[in-house]
Amino acid sequence: MRISLRDGFYVGFGLALVVGLFAIWLWQPERQVRRHTENLLGKIGARSWTAVADFIGDDYSDQWGDDRTLMLARLREVFHYVGDLRIDAVDSVVNVENRRGLWRARISIHADNSEVSAFIKERVNSVATPFELEWHHLSAKPWDWKLVRVSNPNLEISAGLE
């Protein structure tokens, strides 16, 4: 079988078109916010703290008074004592407007049965209101999203956990 220059051009053009359409589909803002959140929760579950830090914006703040540094330190400290950690999102919804993405879902934590795990699971899994993660799109790159805020009005973190 002989392949002509014209056939090669059409195959290359078709392949480039498929890759381009896939990139457009993949880089939609809603999909990027959803994927970033899924990856963030997975990295927390895997305790990959360097990767978690890459998701967090320098201007991060939350309702509990944490900035980026304090939040990362608390995550490391609390989840250090939890084995077989998995964080699941239930019924997630994403809204994106003006380079700002808002992801909402209930979060459930699954882990071993240690005392620390039981306390965390009871605290988080019993919250009926969804968590809200706010993401900001920082540049012209379609994948450049950073987490800038986490909130849940019904989750209280007591002073004893600080």
C-alpha positions in Angstrom: 0.0 0.0 0.0 1.3 3.4 -1.0 0.6 6.5 0.9 0.6 9.7 -1.1 1.5 13.1 0.2 -2.2 14.1 -0.1 -3.3 11.1 2.0 -0.7 11.9 4.6 -1.9 15.5 4.7 -5.5 14.4 5.2 -4.5 12.0 8.0 -2.4 14.6 9.7 -5.2 17.2 9.3 -7.8 14.8 10.7 -5.5 13.9 13.7 -4.8 17.6 14.4 -8.6 18.3 14.3 -9.4 15.5 16.7 -6.6 16.7 19.1 -7.8 20.3 18.8 -11.5 19.3 19.5 -10.4 17.2 22.5 -8.3 20.2 23.9 -11.3 22.5 23.5 -13.5 20.0 25.3 -10.9 19.4 28.0 -10.2 23.1 28.7 -13.7 24.3 29.2 -13.7 26.2 32.5 -16.4 24.1 34.2 -14.4 20.9 33.3 -11.2 22.5 34.5 -12.7 23.4 37.9 -14.2 20.0 38.3 -11.0 18.2 37.4 -8.8 20.5 39.6 -11.1 19.7 42.5 -11.1 16.0 41.9 -7.3 16.0 41.6 -6.9 18.2 44.8 -9.1 15.8 46.8 -7.1 12.8 45.4 -3.8 14.4 46.3 -5.0 15.1 49.8 -6.0 11.5 50.1 -2.6 10.4 48.8 -0.9 12.9 51.2 1.0 14.4 48.3 1.6 17.7 50.0 3.8 19.3 47.4 1.1 18.6 44.8 -1.6 19.9 47.1 0.4 23.1 47.5 0.5 23.6 43.7 -3.3 23.8 43.7 -3.6 26.5 46.3 -3.4 30.2 45.4 -1.1 32.6 47.3 -4.1 34.6 48.2 -6.0 31.7 49.8 -8.2 32.4 52.9 -11.1 30.6 54.4 -13.9 31.1 56.9 -11.8 29.6 59.7 -9.1 32.2 59.4 -6.5 30.1 57.6 -4.2 31.4 55.0 -2.3 29.2 52.5 0.5 28.3 54.9 -1.7 27.6 57.9 -4.1 25.5 55.8 -1.4 23.4 54.4 0.2 22.9 57.8 -3.2 21.8 59.3 -3.8 19.4 56.5 -0.5 17.8 57.0 -0.9 17.6 60.8 -4.4 16.3 60.8 -4.2 13.7 58.0 -0.8 12.5 59.2 -2.7 10.3 61.7 -5.3 9.0 59.3 -4.8 5.7 57.4 -6.4 4.6 54.1 -7.8 8.1 53.4 -10.3 8.7 50.6 -12.3 11.8 50.1 -15.4 11.6 48.0 -17.6 14.4 46.6 -21.4 13.8 46.3 -23.6 15.7 43.8 -21.0 18.2 42.7 -22.1 21.4 40.9 -19.8 23.8 39.1 -20.6 27.4 38.2 -18.1 29.6 36.4 -18.4 33.4 35.8 -15.7 36.0 35.1 -12.7 33.8 35.7 -14.1 32.6 39.0 -15.3 29.0 39.5 -17.4 27.9 42.3 -17.5 24.1 43.0 -20.2 22.9 45.5 -20.7 19.4 46.8 -21.1 17.4 50.0 -17.8 15.8 51.0 -17.5 12.5 52.7 -14.3 11.1 54.2 -13.5 7.4 54.4 -10.6 6.1 56.4 -9.4 3.5 58.8 -11.0 3.2 62.2 -8.5 5.1 64.4 -9.7 7.6 67.0 -8.5 10.5 64.9 -10.2 9.1 61.8 -13.4 8.5 63.6 -13.4 12.1 64.9 -12.7 13.6 61.5 -15.3 11.4 59.7 -18.0 12.2 62.3 -17.3 15.9 62.0 -17.2 16.2 58.2 -19.6 13.4 57.1 -22.4 14.7 59.4 -22.4 18.2 57.7 -25.5 18.3 55.5 -24.6 21.6 53.7 -22.2 21.4 50.7 -18.7 22.6 50.8 -17.8 25.5 48.5 -14.4 25.7 46.8 -13.7 28.9 45.0 -11.2 28.7 42.2 -9.7 31.7 40.2 -8.4 31.5 36.7 -5.1 33.3 36.8 -3.8 33.6 33.2 -4.6 33.0 29.6 -3.6 29.3 30.1 -6.9 27.3 30.3 -5.5 25.0 32.9 -4.2 27.8 35.3 -6.8 27.6 38.1 -5.9 28.1 41.8 -8.0 27.5 44.9 -8.5 30.7 46.8 -11.3 29.9 49.3 -13.0 26.9 51.0 -16.2 27.4 53.1 -19.0 25.5 54.7 -21.2 27.5 57.0 -22.1 24.4 59.1 -18.6 23.1 59.7 -17.1 24.5 62.9 -13.5 24.0 63.7 -13.1 24.6 67.4 -10.2 26.4 69.0 -9.0 23.1 70.4 -8.0 22.1 66.9 -5.9 25.1 66.2 
